[in-house]
Structure formats: structure tokens, C-alpha cells
Amino acid sequence: MLFGRIVGTVVCTEKVPSWRGQRLLLVDTTDPAGRSTGARPFAAIDLVSAAPGQRVFVVRGREAAVALANPENPADAAIVGLIDDVLEAAPAAGAGAR
């Protein structure tokens, strides 16, 4: 599972039948604070109507394929959530001290 930001759209004149009607977007991987990790952007199936610049939650591998109606498809990445905010818990008092 990854955090990301939508940085573009992938236009295809032909897609496999299980992807028809689905949008492909270009995703830049980010850290939880929204800063780019510098990794290469990748294409992902958009299942939540993400918009350019929006922060998203992405699954990769088999989880991406089973997120579609037909789990027998070649999807490698799927956008499954829109991120509003990420709140990291503060470390518990004394955590890590020995």
C-alpha cells in the first residue's frame, strides 16, 4: 500500500476488455506528509475518481487486480482511496527507552 499524488493522465485508444470504462492515471509516490519520494511515476487504474494534484492511496500487485469487478485482469496498481489527511500518532511516553 502506498501514498501518492496524481500527476497526469494516461490516454489509451485500446485497453484490455476488463479495463474498458476505467481511467488510467499517472501517480507519483509520496511519503505520508505528501512529499515526493523521487521514485518513478507509474500508471494506476482509478477506482475513486481522483483529480490531478489529489493525494491518493494505492494498492499494487494482486490487490490491485482484485479491486476490479473482474479479478482476472492484468492490473498492477489501483487507486483505492482519496486522502484527506494523515495523522501520525505521537510516540508513547518512554517508548524506546531502556
C-alpha angles and dihedrals in degrees: 000000000000142000115229148160126230108245102166152342128263112218118205126180090196131029135174110274094253090059098050110124092020124113122227116214133187112241129197112205114238138183119248090272091057098254116140114254091211092242119140113274115248138198120253136180109252111227098163106046096253119190131219111281093017121133113239143183115235134192122201137199122014092349088064093053095048091050088073124076091250106050091192094080133112098245114143098177133026132184104227104164145032113225117224097171141338118220116192116204117241114245114265115257109272093011111152094010116122 
